[in-house]
């Protein structure tokens, strides 16, 4: 499946969002960098799956707790409480996107260099056993 130009831009925005978020955390929870990362991440998700699908994803009833925590964490980061906001964001992120982790790990196991590392017995016991990817 090929990505459209808007989806490619979305992947870039999401990647930059994660980069700025990580940089903000490494620089002792710099609220400015974390805020930029949050905004870029949300814009990237919206560009990848589209605005309507993004709204549907974040407003599903079973994902409501994760959405409230994630958006509440972003609000706290923007309000200059980056440590508490980050913790709340991580909890919300895991609730929202936790279903995708087995798919991502299944894909990573098939990569040439990363796959053998993830298959090492010391690491594989921490990895999810089942993935919903098709071979």
Contact map, one row per residue, 1 for C-alpha under 8 A:
111000000000000000000000000000000000000000000000000000000000000000000000000000000000000000000000000000000000000000000000000000000000000
111100000000000000000000000000000000000000000000000000000000000000000000000000000000000000000000000000000000000000000000000000000000000
111111110000000000000000000000000000000000000000000000000000000000000000000000000000000000000000000000000000000000000000000000000000000
011111110000000000000000000000000000000000000000000000000000000000000000000000000000000000000000000000000000000000000000000000000000000
001111111000000000000000000000000000000000000000000000000000000000000000000000000000000000000000000000000000000000000000000000000000000
001111111100000000000000000000000000000000000011000000000000000000000000000000000000000000000000000000000000000000000000000000000000000
001111111110000000000000000000000000000000000011100000000000000000000000000000000000000000000000000000000000000000000000000000000000000
001111111111000000000000000000000000000000000001000000000000000000000000000000000000000000000000000000000000000000000000000000000000000
000011111111100000000000000000000000000000010011000000000000000000000000000000000000000000000000000000000000000000000000000000000000000
000001111111110000000000000000000000000000111111000000000000000000000000000000000000000000000000000000000000000000000000000000000000000
000000111111111000000000000000000000000000011001000000000000000000000000000000000000000000000000000000000000000000000000000000000000000
000000011111111100000000000000000000000000010000000000000000000000000000000000000000000000000000000000000000000000000000000000000000000
000000001111111110000000000000000000000110110000000000000000000000000000000000000000000000000000000000000000000000000000000000000000000
000000000111111111000000000000000000000111111000000000000000000000000000000000000000000000000000000000000000000000000000000000000000000
000000000011111111100000000000000000000010000000000000000000000000000000000000000000000000000000000000000000000000000000000000000000000
000000000001111111110000000000000000100110000000000000000000000000000000000000000000000000000000000000000000000000000000000000000000000
000000000000111111111000000000000001111110010000000000000000000000000000000000000000000000000000000000000000000000000000000000000000000
000000000000011111111100000000000000110010000000000000000000000000000000000000000000000000000000000000000000000000000000000000000000000
000000000000001111111110000000000000100000000000000000000000000000000000000000000000000000000000000000000000000000000000000000000000000
000000000000000111111111000000001101100000000000000000000000000000000000000000000000000000000000000000000000000000000000000000000000000
000000000000000011111111100000001111110000000000000000000000000000000000000000000000000000000000000000000000000000000000000000000000000
000000000000000001111111110000000100000000000000000000000000000000000000000000000000000000000000000000000000000000000000000000000000000
000000000000000000111111111000001100000000000000000000000000000000000000000000000000000000000000000000000000000000000000000000000000000
000000000000000000011111111111111100000000000000000000000000000000000000000000000000000000000000000000000000000000000000000000000000000
000000000000000000001111111111000100000000000000000000000000000000000000000000000000000000000000000000000000000000000000000000000000000
000000000000000000000111111110000000000000000000000000000000000000000000000000000000000000000000000000000000000000000000000000000000000
000000000000000000000011111111000000000000000000000000000000000000000000000000000000000000000000000000000000000000000000000000000000000
000000000000000000000001111111000000000000000000000000000000000000000000000000000000000000000000000000000000000000000000000000000000000
000000000000000000000001111111100100000000000000000000000000000000000000000000000110000000000000000000000000000000000000000000000000000
000000000000000000000001101111111100000000000000000000000000000000000000000000000100000000000000000000000000000000000000000000000000000
000000000000000000000001000011111110000000000000000000000000000000000000000011011100000000000000000000000000000000000000000000000000000
000000000000000000000001000001111111000000000000000000000000000000000000000001000000000000000000000000000000000000000000000000000000000
000000000000000000011011000001111111100000000000000000000000000000000000000000000000000000000000000000000000000000000000000000000000000
000000000000000000011111100011111111110000000000000000000000000000000000000010000100000000000000000000000000000000000000000000000000000
000000000000000000001000000000111111111000000000000000000000000000000000010011000000000000000000000000000000000000000000000000000000000
000000000000000010011000000000011111111100000000000000000000000000000000000000000000000000000000000000000000000000000000000000000000000
000000000000000111111000000000001111111110000000000000000000000000000000000000000000000000000000000000000000000000000000000000000000000
000000000000000011001000000000000111111111000000000000000000000000000000010000000000000000000000000000000000000000000000000000000000000
000000000000000010000000000000000011111111100000000000000000000000000000000000000000000000000000000000000000000000000000000000000000000
000000000000110110000000000000000001111111110000000000000000000000000000000000000000000000000000000000000000000000000000000000000000000
000000000000111111000000000000000000111111111000000000000000000000000000000000000000000000000000000000000000000000000000000000000000000
000000000000010000000000000000000000011111111100000000000000000000000000000000000000000000000000000000000000000000000000000000000000000
000000000100110000000000000000000000001111111110000000000000000000000000000000000000000000000000000000000000000000000000000000000000000
000000001111110010000000000000000000000111111111000000000000000000000000000000000000000000000000000000000000000000000000000000000000000
000000000110010000000000000000000000000011111111110001000000000000000000000000000000000000000000000000000000000000000000000000000000000
000000000100000000000000000000000000000001111111111011000000000000000000000000000000000000000000000000000000000000000000000000000000000
000001101100000000000000000000000000000000111111111000000000000000000000000000000000000000000000000000000000000000000000000000000000000
000001111110000000000000000000000000000000011111110000000000000000000000000000000000000000000000000000000000000000000000000000000000000
000000100000000000000000000000000000000000001111111011000000000000000000000000000000000000000000000000000000000000000000000000000000000
000000000000000000000000000000000000000000001111111111000000000000000000000000000000000000000000000000000000000000000000000000000000000
000000000000000000000000000000000000000000000110111111100000000000000000000000000000000000000000000000000000000000000000000000000000000
000000000000000000000000000000000000000000000000011111110000000000000000000000000000000000000000000000000000000000000000000000000000000
000000000000000000000000000000000000000000000100111111111000000000000000000000000000000000000000000000000000000000000000000000000000000
000000000000000000000000000000000000000000001100111111111100000000000000000000000000000000000000000000000000000000000000000000000000000
000000000000000000000000000000000000000000000000001111111110000000000000000000000000000000000000000000000000000000000000000000000000000
000000000000000000000000000000000000000000000000000111111111000000000000000000000000000000000000000000000000000000000000000000000000000
000000000000000000000000000000000000000000000000000011111111001000000000000000000000000000000000000000000000000000000000000000000000000
000000000000000000000000000000000000000000000000000001111111001100100000000000000000000000000001000000000000000000000000000000000000000
000000000000000000000000000000000000000000000000000000111111101100100000000000000000000000000000000000000000000000000000000000000000000
000000000000000000000000000000000000000000000000000000011111111100000000000000000000000000000000000000000000000000000000000000000000000
000000000000000000000000000000000000000000000000000000000011111100000000000000000000000000000000000000000000000000000000000000000000000
000000000000000000000000000000000000000000000000000000000001111110000000000000000000000000000000000000000000000000000000000000000000000
000000000000000000000000000000000000000000000000000000001111111111100000000000000000000000000011000000000000000000000000000000000000000
000000000000000000000000000000000000000000000000000000000111111111110000000000000000000000000000000000000000000000000000000000000000000
000000000000000000000000000000000000000000000000000000000000011111111000000000000000000000010010000000000000000000000000000000000000000
000000000000000000000000000000000000000000000000000000000000001111111100000000000000000000111111000000000000000000000000000000000000000
000000000000000000000000000000000000000000000000000000000110001111111110000000000000000000010001000000000000000000000000000000000000000
000000000000000000000000000000000000000000000000000000000000000111111111000000000000000000010000000000000000000000000000000000000000000
000000000000000000000000000000000000000000000000000000000000000011111111100000000000000110110000000000000000000000000000000000000000000
000000000000000000000000000000000000000000000000000000000000000001111111110000000000000111111000000000000000000000000000000000000000000
000000000000000000000000000000000000000000000000000000000000000000111111111000000000000010010000000000000000000000000000000000000000000
000000000000000000000000000000000000000000000000000000000000000000011111111100000000100110000000000000000000000000000000000000000000000
000000000000000000000000000000000000000000000000000000000000000000001111111110000001111110000000000000000000000000000000000000000000000
000000000000000000000000000000000010010000000000000000000000000000000111111111000000110010000000000000000000000000000000000000000000000
000000000000000000000000000000000000000000000000000000000000000000000011111111100000100000000000000000000000000000000000000000000000000
000000000000000000000000000000000000000000000000000000000000000000000001111111111101100000000000000000000000000000000000000000000000000
000000000000000000000000000000100110000000000000000000000000000000000000111111111111110000000000000000000000000000000000000000000000000
000000000000000000000000000000110010000000000000000000000000000000000000011111111100000000000000000000000000000000000000000000000000000
000000000000000000000000000000000000000000000000000000000000000000000000001111111100000000000000000000000000000000000000000000000000000
000000000000000000000000000000100000000000000000000000000000000000000000000111111100000000000000000000000000000000000000000000000000000
000000000000000000000000000000100000000000000000000000000000000000000000000111111111100000000000000000000000000000000000000000000000000
000000000000000000000000000011100100000000000000000000000000000000000000000111111111110000000000000000000000000000000000000000000000000
000000000000000000000000000010000000000000000000000000000000000000000000000010001111111000000000000000000000000000000000000000000000000
000000000000000000000000000000000000000000000000000000000000000000000000100110001111111100000000000000000000000000000000000000000000000
000000000000000000000000000000000000000000000000000000000000000000000001111110001111111110000000000000000000000000000000000000000000000
000000000000000000000000000000000000000000000000000000000000000000000000110010000111111111000000000000000000000000000000000000000000000
000000000000000000000000000000000000000000000000000000000000000000000000100000000011111111100000000000000000000000000000000000000000000
000000000000000000000000000000000000000000000000000000000000000000001101100000000001111111110000000000000000000000000000000000000000000
000000000000000000000000000000000000000000000000000000000000000000001111110000000000111111111000000000000000000000000000000000000000000
000000000000000000000000000000000000000000000000000000000000000000000100000000000000011111111100000000000000000000000000000000000000000
000000000000000000000000000000000000000000000000000000000000000001001100000000000000001111111110000000000000000000000000000000000000000
000000000000000000000000000000000000000000000000000000000000000011111110000000000000000111111111000000000000000000000000000000000000000
000000000000000000000000000000000000000000000000000000000000000001000100000000000000000011111111110000000000000000000000000000000000000
000000000000000000000000000000000000000000000000000000000000000001000000000000000000000001111111110000000000000000000000000000000000000
000000000000000000000000000000000000000000000000000000000000001011000000000000000000000000111111110000000000000000000000000000000000000
000000000000000000000000000000000000000000000000000000000100001001100000000000000000000000011111111000000000000000000000000000000000000
000000000000000000000000000000000000000000000000000000000000000000000000000000000000000000001111111110000000000000000000000000000000000
000000000000000000000000000000000000000000000000000000000000000000000000000000000000000000001111111110000000000000000000000000000000000
000000000000000000000000000000000000000000000000000000000000000000000000000000000000000000000001111111100000000000000000000000000000000
000000000000000000000000000000000000000000000000000000000000000000000000000000000000000000000000111111110000000000000000000000000000000
000000000000000000000000000000000000000000000000000000000000000000000000000000000000000000000000111111111000000000000000000000000000000
000000000000000000000000000000000000000000000000000000000000000000000000000000000000000000000000001111111100000000000000000000011111000
000000000000000000000000000000000000000000000000000000000000000000000000000000000000000000000000001111111110000000000000000000000011100
000000000000000000000000000000000000000000000000000000000000000000000000000000000000000000000000000111111111000000000000000000000000000
000000000000000000000000000000000000000000000000000000000000000000000000000000000000000000000000000011111111100000000000000000110010000
000000000000000000000000000000000000000000000000000000000000000000000000000000000000000000000000000001111111110000000000000000000111100
000000000000000000000000000000000000000000000000000000000000000000000000000000000000000000000000000000111111111000000000000000000000100
000000000000000000000000000000000000000000000000000000000000000000000000000000000000000000000000000000011111111001100000000000000000000
000000000000000000000000000000000000000000000000000000000000000000000000000000000000000000000000000000001111111001110110000000000000000
000000000000000000000000000000000000000000000000000000000000000000000000000000000000000000000000000000000111111101100000000000000000000
000000000000000000000000000000000000000000000000000000000000000000000000000000000000000000000000000000000011111111100000000000000000000
000000000000000000000000000000000000000000000000000000000000000000000000000000000000000000000000000000000000011111110000000000000000000
000000000000000000000000000000000000000000000000000000000000000000000000000000000000000000000000000000000000001111111000000000000000000
000000000000000000000000000000000000000000000000000000000000000000000000000000000000000000000000000000000001111111111100000000000000000
000000000000000000000000000000000000000000000000000000000000000000000000000000000000000000000000000000000001111111111110000000000000000
000000000000000000000000000000000000000000000000000000000000000000000000000000000000000000000000000000000000100111111111000000000000000
000000000000000000000000000000000000000000000000000000000000000000000000000000000000000000000000000000000000000011111111001000000000000
000000000000000000000000000000000000000000000000000000000000000000000000000000000000000000000000000000000000100001111111001100100000000
000000000000000000000000000000000000000000000000000000000000000000000000000000000000000000000000000000000000100000111111101100000000000
000000000000000000000000000000000000000000000000000000000000000000000000000000000000000000000000000000000000000000011111111100000000000
000000000000000000000000000000000000000000000000000000000000000000000000000000000000000000000000000000000000000000000011111110000000000
000000000000000000000000000000000000000000000000000000000000000000000000000000000000000000000000000000000000000000000001111111000000000
000000000000000000000000000000000000000000000000000000000000000000000000000000000000000000000000000000000000000000001111111111100000000
000000000000000000000000000000000000000000000000000000000000000000000000000000000000000000000000000000000000000000000111111111100000000
000000000000000000000000000000000000000000000000000000000000000000000000000000000000000000000000000000000000000000000000111111110000000
000000000000000000000000000000000000000000000000000000000000000000000000000000000000000000000000000000000000000000000000011111110000000
000000000000000000000000000000000000000000000000000000000000000000000000000000000000000000000000000000001000000000000100001111111000000
000000000000000000000000000000000000000000000000000000000000000000000000000000000000000000000000000001001000000000000000000011111110000
000000000000000000000000000000000000000000000000000000000000000000000000000000000000000000000000000001000000000000000000000000111110000
000000000000000000000000000000000000000000000000000000000000000000000000000000000000000000000000000001000100000000000000000000011111000
000000000000000000000000000000000000000000000000000000000000000000000000000000000000000000000000000001101100000000000000000000011111100
000000000000000000000000000000000000000000000000000000000000000000000000000000000000000000000000000001100100000000000000000000000111110
000000000000000000000000000000000000000000000000000000000000000000000000000000000000000000000000000000100110000000000000000000000011111
000000000000000000000000000000000000000000000000000000000000000000000000000000000000000000000000000000000000000000000000000000000001111
000000000000000000000000000000000000000000000000000000000000000000000000000000000000000000000000000000000000000000000000000000000000111
